[in-house]
Amino acid sequence: MGVNFINYLRNYRIGQAIRLMQRDEDLKIYEVASAVGFSDAKYFCRVFRNVTGQSPSGYVKKQIDGLQPNADEL
């Protein structure tokens, strides 16, 4: 695969978070974080930014505007 387990798991969780946010834009960030296995929403936001280059709320806003790629493109 070329990716260590920790990075694979991190990317998988963020991909799942993106799918959740795409399905239900009304979910709170802490709800998404908890649903994908992060107990700390602040840490989730930091990891999300590292993986996608933007905050979860910024991602959702761009998703609503139709500017965001699909979660499968991560």
C-alpha positions as MATLAB code, in Angstrom:
seq = 'MGVNFINYLRNYRIGQAIRLMQRDEDLKIYEVASAVGFSDAKYFCRVFRNVTGQSPSGYVKKQIDGLQPNADEL';
ca = [
       0.000    0.000    0.000;
       2.883    2.389    0.655;
       1.172    3.952    3.693;
       1.693    3.038    7.327;
      -1.279    1.921    9.382;
      -1.675    5.170   11.342;
      -1.824    7.293    8.177;
      -4.165    4.827    6.519;
      -6.528    4.891    9.509;
      -6.393    8.693    9.717;
      -7.210    9.080    6.019;
      -9.964    6.472    6.253;
     -11.610    8.252    9.191;
     -11.432   11.624    7.460;
     -12.922   10.080    4.320;
     -15.781    8.684    6.394;
     -16.247   12.093    8.046;
     -16.517   13.716    4.621;
     -19.130   11.179    3.558;
     -21.142   11.904    6.708;
     -20.946   15.643    6.120;
     -22.038   15.181    2.506;
     -25.065   13.156    3.563;
     -26.169   15.423    6.399;
     -24.989   19.026    6.353;
     -26.797   19.680    9.645;
     -24.471   17.441   11.694;
     -22.324   19.288   14.211;
     -18.554   18.926   13.930;
     -18.340   17.179   17.304;
     -21.006   14.684   16.147;
     -19.040   13.869   13.008;
     -15.814   13.596   15.004;
     -17.395   11.186   17.464;
     -19.007    9.117   14.708;
     -15.664    8.468   13.012;
     -13.725    7.665   16.169;
     -12.317   10.966   17.446;
     -13.123   11.698   21.078;
     -11.822   15.271   20.842;
     -13.432   17.559   18.239;
     -10.511   19.997   18.413;
      -8.063   17.230   17.518;
     -10.416   16.048   14.761;
     -10.384   19.550   13.262;
      -6.571   19.603   13.331;
      -6.319   16.197   11.626;
      -9.028   17.148    9.114;
      -7.081   20.304    8.198;
      -3.841   18.316    7.821;
      -5.495   15.829    5.451;
      -7.714   18.151    3.395;
      -6.017   21.530    3.748;
      -9.077   23.157    5.265;
     -11.294   23.096    8.322;
     -14.368   20.850    8.490;
     -16.696   23.867    8.502;
     -14.855   25.345    5.510;
     -15.202   22.033    3.727;
     -18.950   21.938    4.370;
     -19.370   25.512    3.129;
     -17.523   24.721   -0.101;
     -19.492   21.494   -0.435;
     -22.732   23.449   -0.260;
     -21.401   25.843   -2.890;
     -20.482   22.869   -5.106;
     -16.739   23.541   -5.060;
     -15.528   20.467   -3.153;
     -14.337   17.154   -4.601;
     -15.892   13.874   -3.608;
     -14.601   11.964   -0.557;
     -13.386    9.181   -2.857;
     -10.755   11.549   -4.261;
      -8.738   11.597   -1.001;
];
